[in-house]
Amino acid sequence: MIGKISLVLLIILVGSLITNYSLYDKINGLHREISSLNQQISTMQKQSSDIENQSTIIKSQKQEIENLKSKLGQKQPTSIQLSSSSKSITAVAVRPIMVSDGFFQDVQYQGTAMNIKVD
């Protein structure tokens, strides 16, 4: 009788050990998956941060382009008033000059206008 009880207890003990080991193995597998997911999350957060930085740089460059466009739109040639009865020729000489403040560049134009009047 004691042998049968011992055998039943031994079978229960072996079954418990097998069940515990399989649960332990599953938990370790889940921990490895969680660790892998955490690495993927950190990689994606870094990529997201890089994309935000690039977006900020692009926005600032776009703003600088808009500023340069508005500066170019503001520079208009000066008009020269001539009397309606005179005949004249106007010659204009203009050259572009690159102006840099160390980071941004701008184009300015220098030139002169020459009027030749014929009476």
Summary of the structure (lengths in Angstrom):
residues: 119
radius of gyration: 41.4
end to end distance: 142.0
largest distance: 142.0
contacts: 211
relative contact order: 0.07
helix: 61%
strand: 24%
